[in-house]
């Protein structure tokens, strides 16, 4: 090859090599540039995700409720200088950002555990920022668990003074091994703590139940039976409103219990009846069952009302009358019925009765008004229920020239009166009564005063509440004796006195004896209004009762305890709404005894959500180990708890020694 030819070949090869290297460099530089761009996008996505988590922290600190109750997915926005959540997702340049939320489950020790129960005080939030790059979906995800446990505080009850601010029901406070404690009351034999006695009906107003304007709605009057009832052929209920027409067909009847809920099966398969809407009257309704049913003492039953057919129409409905708040007292005996309540289900159609035990039934915090007719035929014999359908304010003052009294016959072992309790309020809101409210126990036969208690005028508030005072004197109640409880005050004019609630079965002009038979201790429980003058006119009102409580203790002998009782605490009043976090308990629980608790909350101290346990339902309870207090039910500005004590050995009692509720803003 000649020299020029060789040079030409080398030049061609050199040009080819340089060209190849130039192509490779262009691809590499392009890829490097793309990676830089992708990394910039990732940094922007990370920034947007972190901004989302900071917005969530800001929202948590400002208002936990708004954060957890927002609709998700959502995205954060600045509004008026503050973060807020808007439903949906947002687009920022090439990015899409959204936030989702899930529950955080914890075990009984408070540790995160997928198999545990949902912690209503914590939520897991996921901020996702996504974008498309070269045909592929990319995303940056930030997860954060937020808890409302800010500004933690404790409510502690452990001294006898703490517990004595609450209400004892077959329970009592006493000095324990370390300080105060709540135990079961004495059942006789002496030496034990005082017991509660009286009609103890704490309802102070009436209200309508939930409206039956939808075939999916079902109402339940839950109750326990004190004595065996051989047959129930009819039920009596009081209807408050009725705009239903013939096209609405209702079904009612009796069912057994399934863990606090109706079983979904009629007793005897046919202990039910039907009625058209236009056949229902406002007032008492006597409703016959297709076949009678026997009820067993100590068992829980459900009186059911459902809409079998008819269109959903908010203008066509019925509602029943109920008393409020809930009073869990068996009317005739004055004994406890801790199962008594009104429950409502919004997704319990008659056609799906078999699913009722698995549905959600909400406690209405109302006292059912109903009667069960235990007669085979003829005039009714009311074997169970509550006939009080009207509550009136009765004025207590010297200027009214009358003395209000409750007459009762005492049943039980001989007891010495320790305290007297009553429900009362000021006659004029904002005005302190002119004189104390005086409660006096006297013999009916000779009017001899046995005990007197005075409730200080500066203690009574504007709204109905329970008050009690120590009783002076050494009065002892005797079995079968008739006594008068007098309510008096030296307040000169009605506006400077007090009101106490009167529970009525019928109006004063009717005096229907069939309803009086189920008032406290039957017809022998009579509210009397007696003229102050001597002699003065006496007006018996057999349809009326005044709520009252007597705390008494027996003397001498060995002590035994009540088989069951409960204790409702004083009310924890906070400056602002808060939620419960954690409950810790110290309990002495001997063998064959049990002690459980539930919590209740209210936004205003008047409207209570109902006592619930750790899973937020009326059928669950806190045990000796305490646990997480559910936020979804126990959220409010006012809190209280209820302790349930039982024993199968009358010589021993469980004891609540200390309670610590951790709560936060």
C-alpha positions in Angstrom: 0.0 0.0 0.0 1.3 3.3 -0.9 1.9 5.9 1.8 -1.0 8.2 0.7 -3.4 5.3 0.7 -2.3 4.3 4.2 -2.8 7.8 5.5 -6.3 7.9 4.0 -7.2 4.6 5.7 -5.9 5.8 9.1 -7.9 9.1 8.6 -11.1 7.2 7.9 -10.6 5.0 11.0 -9.9 8.0 13.2 -13.0 9.7 12.0 -15.1 6.5 12.7 -13.6 6.2 16.2 -14.3 9.8 17.0 -17.8 9.6 15.7 -18.5 6.5 17.8 -17.1 8.2 20.9 -19.2 11.3 20.3 -22.4 9.1 20.1 -21.6 7.4 23.3 -20.9 10.7 25.1 -24.2 12.2 23.9 -26.2 9.3 25.3 -24.4 9.3 28.6 -24.8 13.0 29.1 -28.5 12.7 28.2 -29.0 10.0 30.9 -27.1 12.0 33.5 -29.3 14.9 32.8 -32.4 12.8 33.1 -31.2 11.4 36.5 -30.6 14.9 37.7 -34.2 15.9 36.7 -35.6 12.8 38.4 -33.7 13.5 41.6 -35.0 17.1 41.5 -38.6 15.7 41.1 -38.0 13.3 44.0 -36.7 16.1 46.2 -39.8 18.1 45.3 -42.0 15.1 46.1 -40.2 14.6 49.4 -40.8 18.2 50.3 -44.5 18.0 49.4 -44.9 14.8 51.5 -43.0 16.3 54.5 -45.2 19.4 54.1 -48.2 17.2 54.3 -47.0 15.6 57.6 -46.3 19.0 59.1 -49.8 20.1 58.1 -51.2 17.0 59.9 -49.2 17.9 63.0 -50.6 21.4 62.9 -54.1 20.1 62.5 -53.6 17.6 65.4 -52.4 20.4 67.7 -55.3 22.7 66.8 -58.3 20.3 66.7 -57.9 16.6 66.9 -61.6 16.0 66.2 -61.5 18.0 62.9 -58.5 15.9 61.9 -59.9 12.4 62.6 -63.5 13.3 61.4 -62.4 14.7 58.0 -63.4 12.8 54.9 -60.5 10.9 53.3 -58.6 10.9 51.0 -57.9 14.5 51.5 -55.2 17.1 50.9 -53.9 20.1 53.0 -54.6 23.7 52.1 -53.8 27.0 53.7 -56.9 29.0 54.6 -56.6 32.2 56.7 -53.1 31.4 57.7 -54.0 27.9 59.0 -54.0 24.5 57.5 -57.2 22.7 56.7 -58.1 19.5 54.9 -60.1 19.3 51.7 -61.6 16.1 50.4 -60.0 14.6 47.4 -56.5 15.0 45.9 -54.6 18.0 44.6 -52.4 18.6 41.6 -49.2 20.7 42.0 -47.4 21.0 38.7 -46.7 17.4 37.7 -47.4 16.0 41.2 -50.6 14.6 42.8 -50.8 14.7 46.6 -53.3 13.0 48.9 -53.6 11.8 52.5 -55.3 8.6 53.7 -55.9 7.5 57.3 -56.1 4.1 59.0 -56.7 2.8 62.6 -53.8 2.0 65.0 -54.5 -1.2 66.9 -53.1 -1.7 70.3 -53.1 -4.6 72.8 -54.2 -4.4 76.4 -50.7 -3.1 77.4 -51.0 -0.2 75.0 -48.4 -1.6 72.5 -49.1 -1.4 68.7 -50.4 -4.8 67.6 -52.3 -5.5 64.4 -54.5 -8.1 66.2 -55.4 -5.6 69.0 -58.3 -3.2 69.3 -58.5 0.1 67.5 -57.0 2.9 69.6 -59.3 5.9 69.2 -56.6 8.2 70.5 -54.2 7.4 67.7 -54.4 7.4 63.9 -51.9 6.4 61.1 -51.7 8.9 58.2 -50.1 8.2 54.9 -49.1 11.1 52.6 -48.6 10.0 49.0 -47.1 12.3 46.3 -47.1 10.7 42.9 -46.1 11.7 39.3 -45.4 10.1 35.9 -41.9 10.0 34.5 -41.1 8.5 31.1 -44.3 6.5 31.1 -43.8 5.1 34.6 -45.7 6.0 37.8 -43.4 7.3 40.6 -44.3 8.1 44.2 -42.9 9.3 47.5 -44.8 8.1 50.7 -44.5 9.4 54.2 -46.3 7.6 57.1 -46.9 9.1 60.5 -48.7 8.0 63.6 -50.3 10.9 65.5 -51.9 10.7 68.9 -54.1 13.3 70.7 -52.2 12.7 73.9 -51.2 16.3 74.4 -51.5 18.1 77.7 -52.0 14.9 79.6 -53.7 15.2 82.9 -55.0 12.7 85.5 -58.3 12.4 87.4 -57.6 10.4 90.5 -60.2 9.1 93.0 -58.8 7.2 96.0 -59.8 8.9 99.2 -63.1 8.4 101.1 -63.9 12.1 100.4 -63.4 11.5 96.7 -65.8 8.6 96.6 -68.4 10.2 98.9 -69.0 12.9 96.3 -70.6 10.2 94.1 -73.8 8.2 94.4 -74.0 4.8 96.2 -76.6 2.2 95.1 -76.4 -0.9 97.4 -72.8 0.2 97.7 -70.9 2.3 100.3 -67.7 4.1 100.9 -65.4 3.1 103.7 -61.8 3.5 104.9 -59.8 0.8 103.3 -56.3 -0.7 103.8 -54.7 2.4 102.4 -57.4 5.1 102.1 -61.0 5.1 100.9 -62.7 2.4 98.9 -66.1 1.5 97.4 -67.6 -1.8 98.5 -71.0 -3.6 98.5 -73.4 -2.4 101.2 -74.5 -4.4 104.1 -77.3 -6.8 103.6 -78.1 -7.0 107.3 -76.6 -8.3 110.4 -75.0 -4.9 111.3 -71.5 -3.6 111.3 -71.5 -3.1 107.5 -71.7 0.1 105.5 -75.1 1.8 104.8 -77.4 0.7 102.0 -79.6 2.8 99.7 -83.3 2.5 100.0 -86.2 4.4 98.4 -87.8 4.7 95.0 -84.5 6.3 93.7 -86.0 7.3 90.3 -83.5 9.8 89.0 -85.3 10.9 85.8 -86.2 14.6 85.7 -87.9 15.1 82.4 -89.7 13.4 79.5 -88.7 13.2 75.9 -89.7 11.5 72.7 -87.8 8.4 71.5 -86.3 8.2 68.1 -88.8 8.5 65.3 -90.1 5.5 63.4 -90.0 7.1 59.9 -87.9 4.3 58.2 -88.5 0.5 57.9 -84.8 0.0 58.9 -85.3 1.6 62.4 -86.0 -0.6 65.4 -86.5 0.4 69.0 -85.8 -1.8 72.0 -86.9 -1.5 75.6 -84.5 -3.7 77.5 -85.3 -4.8 81.1 -84.8 -7.5 83.7 -87.6 -9.4 85.4 -87.7 -9.4 89.2 -90.3 -12.2 89.7 -91.5 -15.0 87.6 -94.4 -14.0 85.4 -96.6 -16.9 84.3 -98.0 -15.1 81.2 -97.8 -11.8 79.4 -100.7 -11.3 77.0 -100.6 -7.6 76.5 -98.1 -4.7 76.6 -98.9 -1.1 77.4 -96.8 1.7 75.9 -97.3 5.5 75.8 -97.1 7.0 72.3 -96.1 10.7 72.2 -96.4 11.4 68.5 -98.2 9.7 65.6 -98.4 11.0 62.0 -98.4 7.5 60.5 -101.1 6.3 58.2 -102.8 3.0 57.3 -100.0 2.2 54.8 -97.6 1.8 57.8 -97.8 -1.5 59.5 -95.9 -2.0 62.8 -94.8 -5.1 64.6 -94.1 -5.4 68.4 -93.4 -8.1 70.8 -91.0 -9.8 73.3 -87.6 -11.3 72.6 -84.9 -12.9 74.7 -81.4 -11.5 75.2 -78.2 -12.1 73.2 -75.3 -10.3 75.0 -77.3 -7.2 75.7 -79.0 -7.1 72.3 -82.3 -8.6 71.2 -82.0 -12.2 70.0 -84.0 -11.7 66.8 -86.5 -14.4 67.8 -89.9 -13.8 69.3 -90.6 -15.7 72.6 -92.6 -18.9 71.9 -92.2 -17.9 68.2 -95.4 -15.9 68.4 -95.2 -13.5 71.3 -95.7 -10.5 69.0 -98.5 -8.5 67.4 -99.2 -6.1 64.6 -101.0 -2.8 64.3 -101.6 -0.2 61.5 -100.3 3.3 61.9 -103.8 4.9 62.0 -104.9 2.5 64.8 -102.3 3.9 67.2 -103.4 6.7 69.5 -101.4 9.4 71.3 -101.3 8.2 74.9 -101.5 4.8 76.5 -101.9 1.9 74.0 -102.9 -1.6 75.0 -101.2 -4.0 72.4 -102.2 -7.6 72.4 -99.7 -10.5 71.6 -100.6 -13.3 69.3 -99.7 -15.7 72.1 -98.7 -15.2 75.7 -95.2 -15.7 77.0 -93.8 -16.6 80.4 -90.9 -14.6 81.8 -88.4 -15.9 84.3 -87.1 -13.9 87.2 -83.5 -12.6 86.8 -83.6 -12.9 83.0 -83.1 -10.0 80.5 -85.8 -9.4 77.9 -86.4 -7.0 75.1 -89.7 -5.3 74.2 -89.3 -4.6 70.4 -91.0 -2.1 68.1 -90.3 -2.2 64.4 -91.9 -0.9 61.2 -92.8 -4.0 59.2 -94.1 -2.3 56.0 -94.6 1.2 54.8 -92.6 3.8 52.9 -89.8 5.9 54.3 -91.2 9.3 55.0 -89.9 11.8 57.4 -93.4 13.2 57.8 -95.0 9.9 58.7 -93.8 8.4 61.9 -94.6 7.5 65.5 -92.5 8.1 68.6 -92.9 6.9 72.2 -92.6 8.9 75.4 -89.6 8.2 77.6 -88.1 9.6 80.8 -84.7 11.2 80.8 -82.0 10.7 81.9 -81.8 6.9 82.2 -82.9 5.6 85.6 -82.0 1.9 86.1 -84.4 1.3 89.0 -87.2 -1.3 89.0 -90.2 1.0 89.7 -92.3 -1.2 92.1 -89.6 -2.5 94.3 -87.0 0.3 94.1 -84.3 -2.4 93.4 -81.6 -2.1 90.7 -82.1 -3.2 87.1 -78.8 -2.5 85.6 -80.0 -3.9 82.2 -82.8 -1.3 81.9 -82.3 1.0 78.9 -83.7 2.1 75.6 -81.7 1.0 72.6 -82.1 2.0 69.0 -80.8 0.5 65.8 -80.7 2.3 62.5 -80.0 -0.8 60.3 -82.3 -3.4 61.8 -85.2 -4.1 59.5 -87.8 -6.6 60.5 -87.0 -8.8 57.5 -83.4 -9.1 58.8 -84.2 -10.0 62.4 -81.6 -12.8 62.4 -78.9 -10.2 62.0 -80.0 -8.0 64.9 -77.4 -9.4 67.5 -74.6 -8.4 65.2 -75.9 -4.9 64.5 -75.0 -1.7 66.4 -77.6 -0.7 69.0 -77.1 2.7 70.5 -78.0 3.5 74.1 -80.5 6.5 74.1 -79.9 7.4 77.8 -83.6 7.3 78.3 -85.8 5.4 80.8 -88.5 3.2 79.1 -92.2 3.8 79.9 -94.1 0.5 79.5 -96.2 -2.1 81.4 -96.5 -5.8 81.0 -100.0 -7.2 81.6 -99.8 -10.4 83.6 -103.5 -11.2 83.6 -105.0 -14.0 81.6 -108.2 -12.1 80.9 -110.2 -9.2 82.2 -108.7 -6.3 84.1 -104.9 -5.9 83.7 -102.5 -7.0 86.3 -99.3 -5.1 85.7 -96.4 -7.5 86.6 -93.5 -5.4 85.3 -92.7 -2.0 83.9 -92.8 1.8 84.6 -96.1 3.7 84.5 -94.6 7.1 85.2 -95.2 9.1 82.0 -95.3 12.7 83.3 -92.9 14.7 85.4 -93.9 17.9 87.1 -92.0 20.6 89.0 -93.3 20.9 92.6 -92.5 24.0 94.5 -91.1 23.8 98.0 -91.4 27.0 100.1 -93.2 28.2 103.3 -95.2 30.7 101.4 -97.1 28.0 99.4 -98.9 27.1 102.6 -98.6 23.4 101.9 -96.3 20.6 103.0 -95.2 18.1 100.3 -94.8 14.5 101.6 -94.1 11.0 100.3 -95.8 8.2 102.1 -94.1 4.8 102.0 -94.1 1.4 103.7 -90.7 0.2 104.7 -89.7 -3.4 103.7 -86.4 -4.9 104.9 -84.4 -5.4 108.1 -84.5 -2.7 110.8 -82.3 0.1 109.7 -81.0 3.3 111.3 -81.2 6.3 109.0 -77.8 7.8 108.2 -78.5 10.1 105.2 -81.5 11.4 103.3 -81.2 12.2 99.6 -83.4 14.0 97.1 -83.3 15.5 93.6 -83.8 19.3 93.6 -83.1 22.6 91.9 -83.5 26.3 92.5 -87.0 27.7 91.8 -85.5 30.7 90.1 -82.3 30.1 88.1 -79.4 32.3 89.3 -81.2 33.1 92.6 -80.0 31.3 95.7 -83.0 30.0 97.8 -83.9 32.0 100.8 -83.6 29.1 103.3 -82.3 25.5 103.4 -84.2 22.5 102.1 -85.3 20.4 105.0 -86.1 16.7 104.7 -87.9 15.0 107.6 -88.9 11.4 108.3 -91.9 10.9 110.6 -94.3 8.1 111.6 -97.6 8.3 109.8 -99.5 7.1 112.9 -98.4 9.7 115.4 -96.4 12.1 113.2 -93.4 11.7 115.5 -90.3 13.1 113.9 -87.6 10.4 113.6 -84.9 12.1 111.6 -84.1 15.4 109.9 -81.6 16.4 107.3 -80.9 19.9 105.9 -79.5 20.6 102.4 -77.7 23.9 102.5 -79.3 26.5 100.2 -75.9 27.5 98.7 -75.4 23.9 97.5 -78.4 23.6 95.2 -77.9 24.7 91.6 -80.1 25.8 88.7 -80.5 22.3 87.2 -81.9 19.2 88.7 -79.2 17.2 90.6 -79.0 14.8 93.5 -78.3 16.1 96.9 -78.0 14.3 100.3 -77.4 15.3 103.9 -76.6 13.6 107.2 -79.7 12.7 109.2 -79.9 13.8 112.8 -81.7 11.7 115.4 -81.5 7.9 116.1 -84.5 6.9 114.0 -84.8 3.2 113.1 -87.0 2.1 110.3 -89.2 -0.9 111.2 -90.4 -3.5 108.8 -94.0 -3.0 107.7 -94.3 0.5 109.2 -95.7 3.5 107.3 -93.6 6.6 107.2 -93.8 10.1 105.7 -90.9 11.9 104.1 -91.6 15.7 104.3 -90.0 18.3 102.0 -90.1 21.8 103.6 -88.3 25.2 103.5 -88.7 28.5 105.2 -88.3 30.3 101.9 -91.1 33.0 102.0 -92.2 33.0 98.4 -92.2 30.3 95.7 -89.5 32.1 93.6 -87.1 32.0 96.5 -87.6 28.3 97.2 -87.0 25.0 95.4 -88.4 22.6 92.9 -88.4 18.8 93.3 -89.7 16.5 90.5 -93.0 14.7 90.9 -93.5 11.5 88.8 -97.1 11.0 87.7 -98.9 7.9 86.3 -102.1 9.7 85.2 -103.6 13.1 85.5 -105.2 14.1 88.7 -108.7 13.8 87.3 -108.3 10.2 86.2 -106.6 8.4 89.1 -106.7 5.1 87.2 -105.9 2.4 89.9 -104.5 0.0 87.3 -101.5 2.2 86.8 -101.1 3.0 90.5 -100.5 -0.7 91.1 -97.0 -0.4 89.6 -95.9 2.7 91.4 -93.3 2.4 94.2 -94.4 -0.3 96.6 -97.8 -0.3 94.9 -100.8 1.8 96.0 -99.2 2.3 99.5 -96.7 4.8 98.0 -98.7 8.0 98.0 -97.5 11.5 97.5 -99.5 13.8 99.8 -99.9 17.5 100.0 -101.0 18.6 103.5 -102.0 22.1 104.7 -99.7 23.7 107.2 -102.6 24.8 109.3 -103.7 22.6 112.2 -106.0 20.9 111.3 -105.3 21.3 107.6 -106.8 19.7 104.5 -105.2 16.5 103.3 -105.2 15.6 99.6 -104.0 12.2 98.6 -102.5 11.8 95.2 -102.2 8.1 94.6 -100.9 8.6 91.0 -97.8 10.7 92.1 -94.4 9.9 93.7 -91.4 12.0 94.7 -88.0 10.4 94.2 -86.1 10.0 97.4 -83.1 8.1 98.8 -82.6 6.8 102.3 -79.1 5.6 103.4 -79.5 3.4 106.4 -77.3 0.9 108.3 -78.4 -2.0 110.6 -77.0 -2.5 114.1 -75.6 -5.6 115.8 -74.6 -9.0 114.6 -72.3 -10.2 111.9 -72.2 -8.4 108.6 -73.1 -9.8 105.2 -73.1 -7.9 101.9 -75.6 -7.2 99.1 -75.2 -9.6 96.2 -74.9 -6.7 93.7 -74.7 -2.9 93.6 -73.3 0.0 91.6 -71.6 3.3 92.2 -71.8 6.4 90.0 -68.9 8.8 90.5 -69.1 12.6 90.8 -68.8 14.5 87.6 -65.3 15.6 86.3 -66.0 19.1 84.9 -63.3 20.5 82.6 -62.7 23.9 81.2 -62.7 22.6 77.6 -63.6 19.4 75.8 -61.2 16.5 76.3 -60.9 12.8 75.7 -60.0 9.9 77.8 -56.7 8.1 77.1 -55.9 5.4 79.6 -57.6 4.0 82.7 -55.6 2.5 85.6 -57.3 0.7 88.5 -56.5 -0.7 91.9 -59.1 -3.3 92.8 -59.4 -5.8 95.6 -61.3 -8.7 94.1 -61.6 -11.8 96.3 -62.8 -15.1 94.8 -66.4 -15.3 93.8 -66.6 -11.5 93.4 -66.5 -9.2 90.4 -65.9 -5.5 89.8 -66.3 -3.8 86.4 -66.5 -0.2 85.2 -67.9 1.8 82.4 -67.4 5.5 81.4 -69.8 8.2 80.2 -69.2 11.7 78.8 -71.3 14.7 78.0 -70.7 18.0 76.2 -72.8 20.0 78.7 -73.2 17.9 81.8 -76.9 17.2 81.0 -77.0 15.1 77.8 -74.9 12.0 78.4 -73.8 9.5 75.7 -74.4 6.5 78.0 -72.0 4.3 79.9 -69.7 2.2 77.7 -66.7 -0.1 78.0 -63.3 -0.2 76.3 -64.7 -1.0 72.8 -67.2 1.8 73.0 -70.3 -0.4 73.5 -72.8 -0.8 76.3 -72.0 -4.5 76.6 -68.3 -4.2 77.4 -66.6 -3.3 80.7 -63.2 -2.3 82.1 -61.8 -4.9 84.4 -59.1 -4.8 87.0 -56.4 -4.3 84.3 -57.9 -1.0 83.2 -57.3 -0.2 79.5 -57.6 2.4 76.7 -60.7 4.6 77.1 -62.4 4.9 73.7 -62.4 8.4 72.4 -65.3 7.9 70.0 -67.8 7.6 72.9 -66.0 9.2 75.8 -65.5 12.7 74.3 -66.8 15.7 76.0 -66.3 18.3 78.7 -67.8 16.3 81.5 -66.9 12.7 82.6 -68.2 10.2 85.1 -67.8 6.5 85.6 -70.0 3.7 87.0 -68.7 0.7 88.9 -70.6 -2.6 89.0 -69.9 -4.8 92.0 -71.2 -8.4 92.6 -70.5 -11.2 94.9 -71.6 -14.9 95.1 -70.3 -15.1 98.7 -72.2 -12.8 101.0 -69.3 -12.7 103.5 -66.9 -11.0 101.1 -67.1 -7.9 98.8 -64.9 -6.5 96.0 -63.5 -3.1 96.6 -62.6 -0.2 94.2 -59.5 1.3 95.9 -58.1 3.7 93.3 -59.1 5.0 89.9 -56.8 7.1 87.6 -58.2 8.4 84.3 -55.6 9.9 82.0 -57.2 12.5 79.7 -56.0 15.2 77.3 -57.2 18.2 75.4 
